[in-house]
Amino acid sequence: MEPLQAQEESPFIGQLDPGKHQLAIETGMYRAPGFAYTTPPTDFLLIRNATGAMSLRELTGCFAVGQQVPAMRAPVPGSRDVR
């Protein structure tokens, strides 16, 4: 956890009030706020593997992820930077 100093801006697109906590997912490519989500007992995860076999799993924990903030420049497809 990294607390923000009074003069620091929020690391997300939205506003983060001083003294408040926010779960975040951060990689070398993006940063995004995360929110715990309580799954109802009727929700399951259907998984299909590369061979086409399917399995059904119970969801025991889940997080919703908000808008991603890019941490690196992503070139536009077809631009000179891609070539």
DRENKOL-760487 format. One record per residue (C-alpha): residue number from 1; residue in one letter; x, y, z. Coordinates in steps of 0.25 Angstrom, whole numbers. Layout:
residues N
<r><num>NUM</num><residuo>A</residuo><c1>X</c1><c2>Y</c2><c3>Z</c3></r>
...
//
This chain:
residues 83
<r><num>1</num><residuo>M</residuo><c1>0</c1><c2>0</c2><c3>0</c3></r>
<r><num>2</num><residuo>E</residuo><c1>5</c1><c2>14</c2><c3>-4</c3></r>
<r><num>3</num><residuo>P</residuo><c1>-2</c1><c2>25</c2><c3>3</c3></r>
<r><num>4</num><residuo>L</residuo><c1>-3</c1><c2>38</c2><c3>-5</c3></r>
<r><num>5</num><residuo>Q</residuo><c1>3</c1><c2>51</c2><c3>0</c3></r>
<r><num>6</num><residuo>A</residuo><c1>-6</c1><c2>63</c2><c3>1</c3></r>
<r><num>7</num><residuo>Q</residuo><c1>1</c1><c2>69</c2><c3>-11</c3></r>
<r><num>8</num><residuo>E</residuo><c1>0</c1><c2>57</c2><c3>-20</c3></r>
<r><num>9</num><residuo>E</residuo><c1>-11</c1><c2>54</c2><c3>-31</c3></r>
<r><num>10</num><residuo>S</residuo><c1>-19</c1><c2>42</c2><c3>-31</c3></r>
<r><num>11</num><residuo>P</residuo><c1>-13</c1><c2>31</c2><c3>-39</c3></r>
<r><num>12</num><residuo>F</residuo><c1>-26</c1><c2>28</c2><c3>-46</c3></r>
<r><num>13</num><residuo>I</residuo><c1>-35</c1><c2>35</c2><c3>-56</c3></r>
<r><num>14</num><residuo>G</residuo><c1>-45</c1><c2>38</c2><c3>-44</c3></r>
<r><num>15</num><residuo>Q</residuo><c1>-43</c1><c2>45</c2><c3>-31</c3></r>
<r><num>16</num><residuo>L</residuo><c1>-37</c1><c2>39</c2><c3>-19</c3></r>
<r><num>17</num><residuo>D</residuo><c1>-40</c1><c2>46</c2><c3>-6</c3></r>
<r><num>18</num><residuo>P</residuo><c1>-28</c1><c2>48</c2><c3>4</c3></r>
<r><num>19</num><residuo>G</residuo><c1>-28</c1><c2>37</c2><c3>14</c3></r>
<r><num>20</num><residuo>K</residuo><c1>-37</c1><c2>27</c2><c3>6</c3></r>
<r><num>21</num><residuo>H</residuo><c1>-32</c1><c2>14</c2><c3>1</c3></r>
<r><num>22</num><residuo>Q</residuo><c1>-34</c1><c2>8</c2><c3>-12</c3></r>
<r><num>23</num><residuo>L</residuo><c1>-30</c1><c2>-6</c2><c3>-17</c3></r>
<r><num>24</num><residuo>A</residuo><c1>-22</c1><c2>-6</c2><c3>-30</c3></r>
<r><num>25</num><residuo>I</residuo><c1>-17</c1><c2>-15</c2><c3>-41</c3></r>
<r><num>26</num><residuo>E</residuo><c1>-4</c1><c2>-10</c2><c3>-46</c3></r>
<r><num>27</num><residuo>T</residuo><c1>5</c1><c2>-16</c2><c3>-57</c3></r>
<r><num>28</num><residuo>G</residuo><c1>16</c1><c2>-11</c2><c3>-67</c3></r>
<r><num>29</num><residuo>M</residuo><c1>5</c1><c2>-8</c2><c3>-77</c3></r>
<r><num>30</num><residuo>Y</residuo><c1>-7</c1><c2>-2</c2><c3>-69</c3></r>
<r><num>31</num><residuo>R</residuo><c1>-12</c1><c2>2</c2><c3>-55</c3></r>
<r><num>32</num><residuo>A</residuo><c1>-27</c1><c2>0</c2><c3>-51</c3></r>
<r><num>33</num><residuo>P</residuo><c1>-35</c1><c2>1</c2><c3>-39</c3></r>
<r><num>34</num><residuo>G</residuo><c1>-41</c1><c2>-12</c2><c3>-33</c3></r>
<r><num>35</num><residuo>F</residuo><c1>-54</c1><c2>-14</c2><c3>-25</c3></r>
<r><num>36</num><residuo>A</residuo><c1>-58</c1><c2>-26</c2><c3>-17</c3></r>
<r><num>37</num><residuo>Y</residuo><c1>-70</c1><c2>-33</c2><c3>-23</c3></r>
<r><num>38</num><residuo>T</residuo><c1>-79</c1><c2>-43</c2><c3>-15</c3></r>
<r><num>39</num><residuo>T</residuo><c1>-83</c1><c2>-54</c2><c3>-24</c3></r>
<r><num>40</num><residuo>P</residuo><c1>-97</c1><c2>-60</c2><c3>-22</c3></r>
<r><num>41</num><residuo>P</residuo><c1>-97</c1><c2>-75</c2><c3>-20</c3></r>
<r><num>42</num><residuo>T</residuo><c1>-104</c1><c2>-76</c2><c3>-33</c3></r>
<r><num>43</num><residuo>D</residuo><c1>-92</c1><c2>-71</c2><c3>-41</c3></r>
<r><num>44</num><residuo>F</residuo><c1>-82</c1><c2>-81</c2><c3>-47</c3></r>
<r><num>45</num><residuo>L</residuo><c1>-70</c1><c2>-80</c2><c3>-57</c3></r>
<r><num>46</num><residuo>L</residuo><c1>-71</c1><c2>-88</c2><c3>-70</c3></r>
<r><num>47</num><residuo>I</residuo><c1>-57</c1><c2>-92</c2><c3>-75</c3></r>
<r><num>48</num><residuo>R</residuo><c1>-54</c1><c2>-97</c2><c3>-89</c3></r>
<r><num>49</num><residuo>N</residuo><c1>-40</c1><c2>-102</c2><c3>-91</c3></r>
<r><num>50</num><residuo>A</residuo><c1>-32</c1><c2>-103</c2><c3>-104</c3></r>
<r><num>51</num><residuo>T</residuo><c1>-37</c1><c2>-117</c2><c3>-107</c3></r>
<r><num>52</num><residuo>G</residuo><c1>-52</c1><c2>-112</c2><c3>-106</c3></r>
<r><num>53</num><residuo>A</residuo><c1>-54</c1><c2>-119</c2><c3>-92</c3></r>
<r><num>54</num><residuo>M</residuo><c1>-63</c1><c2>-111</c2><c3>-83</c3></r>
<r><num>55</num><residuo>S</residuo><c1>-63</c1><c2>-111</c2><c3>-68</c3></r>
<r><num>56</num><residuo>L</residuo><c1>-72</c1><c2>-103</c2><c3>-58</c3></r>
<r><num>57</num><residuo>R</residuo><c1>-66</c1><c2>-97</c2><c3>-45</c3></r>
<r><num>58</num><residuo>E</residuo><c1>-71</c1><c2>-90</c2><c3>-33</c3></r>
<r><num>59</num><residuo>L</residuo><c1>-67</c1><c2>-75</c2><c3>-32</c3></r>
<r><num>60</num><residuo>T</residuo><c1>-61</c1><c2>-73</c2><c3>-18</c3></r>
<r><num>61</num><residuo>G</residuo><c1>-57</c1><c2>-59</c2><c3>-20</c3></r>
<r><num>62</num><residuo>C</residuo><c1>-57</c1><c2>-48</c2><c3>-30</c3></r>
<r><num>63</num><residuo>F</residuo><c1>-52</c1><c2>-34</c2><c3>-33</c3></r>
<r><num>64</num><residuo>A</residuo><c1>-57</c1><c2>-24</c2><c3>-43</c3></r>
<r><num>65</num><residuo>V</residuo><c1>-47</c1><c2>-16</c2><c3>-50</c3></r>
<r><num>66</num><residuo>G</residuo><c1>-50</c1><c2>-1</c2><c3>-54</c3></r>
<r><num>67</num><residuo>Q</residuo><c1>-44</c1><c2>7</c2><c3>-65</c3></r>
<r><num>68</num><residuo>Q</residuo><c1>-30</c1><c2>4</c2><c3>-69</c3></r>
<r><num>69</num><residuo>V</residuo><c1>-20</c1><c2>15</c2><c3>-69</c3></r>
<r><num>70</num><residuo>P</residuo><c1>-8</c1><c2>12</c2><c3>-79</c3></r>
<r><num>71</num><residuo>A</residuo><c1>6</c1><c2>12</c2><c3>-73</c3></r>
<r><num>72</num><residuo>M</residuo><c1>12</c1><c2>11</c2><c3>-86</c3></r>
<r><num>73</num><residuo>R</residuo><c1>10</c1><c2>17</c2><c3>-100</c3></r>
<r><num>74</num><residuo>A</residuo><c1>2</c1><c2>8</c2><c3>-109</c3></r>
<r><num>75</num><residuo>P</residuo><c1>4</c1><c2>11</c2><c3>-124</c3></r>
<r><num>76</num><residuo>V</residuo><c1>-8</c1><c2>12</c2><c3>-133</c3></r>
<r><num>77</num><residuo>P</residuo><c1>-9</c1><c2>0</c2><c3>-143</c3></r>
<r><num>78</num><residuo>G</residuo><c1>-3</c1><c2>3</c2><c3>-156</c3></r>
<r><num>79</num><residuo>S</residuo><c1>5</c1><c2>14</c2><c3>-151</c3></r>
<r><num>80</num><residuo>R</residuo><c1>20</c1><c2>16</c2><c3>-154</c3></r>
<r><num>81</num><residuo>D</residuo><c1>23</c1><c2>12</c2><c3>-140</c3></r>
<r><num>82</num><residuo>V</residuo><c1>17</c1><c2>-2</c2><c3>-142</c3></r>
<r><num>83</num><residuo>R</residuo><c1>26</c1><c2>-5</c2><c3>-154</c3></r>
//
